[in-house]
């Protein structure tokens, strides 16, 4: 039962029963409720601003772990980029150089991946800058790895063809010249014997008696035979593949035909004095991509280091060419 309250009446000197109206009781209840609501709101405000709920603590812990994992992933991605850059550098400067393949340009290796809209779906995510940056790095690595894989496929094909390439590239002298007495003129600026002007001599001249045997300096196919009374006179061009050609000029007689396949050391012709020549000799050229290059760099198969040094000295001496 509810407690009954009494009030002492000073006029009657008696205790009168206190009667509380329903309105007052309602106001009191509403006041208590309002106080409780305000107090509760204050508690909630303080709790939400200064204290984490268990769920918030779990979410924050998960977020910290996620950020830590992103940082680890970023570090590993950077390490992978360093390793890949080293592999690309070796591929361009070692492997592809050994097999005489053109290096892959940086513009190809570092080409973009996808378009601008590719990452739009990620920009609405939490921590989107980190996510987009990481996704771009992974995409770039994927593209570079694909290009590097294709490069190694190409290098592997070159490896399998290396034996053919080594057999095809010019690597011996075109005439027997072990005593090194028959080299008349080397590659470079020389006095022309007829016009008496300094001109570029695009090959090497080997003096020898008419009829001296001339050999193919590498495997290949006879791509051209020319009978001419001027210039290189009677001459042969052999296509060795791999962008290499050799020319043999001022011949007296040829023993091969156009389209014939030859091997290094095969007899192909004899020394003569045809064309613009001032004496019996062989004019020998090595060309790559159609441009003459110094033949002295291609005698490594049949000369000792001492003999090769002697050839270098003789071929570099200034003087007059024979054609």
PyMOL commands that set and color helices and strands:
alter all, ss='L'
color gray80, all
select helices_A, chain A and resi 22-50+54-98+106-109+116-122+128-160+162-168+295-298+305-316
alter helices_A, ss='H'
color red, helices_A
select strands_A, chain A and resi 6-9+14-17+183-185+188-191+198-201+204-207+213-215+220-226+235-241+244-249+251-254+261-262+267-271+281-288+291-293
alter strands_A, ss='S'
color yellow, strands_A
deselect
rebuild
show_as cartoon
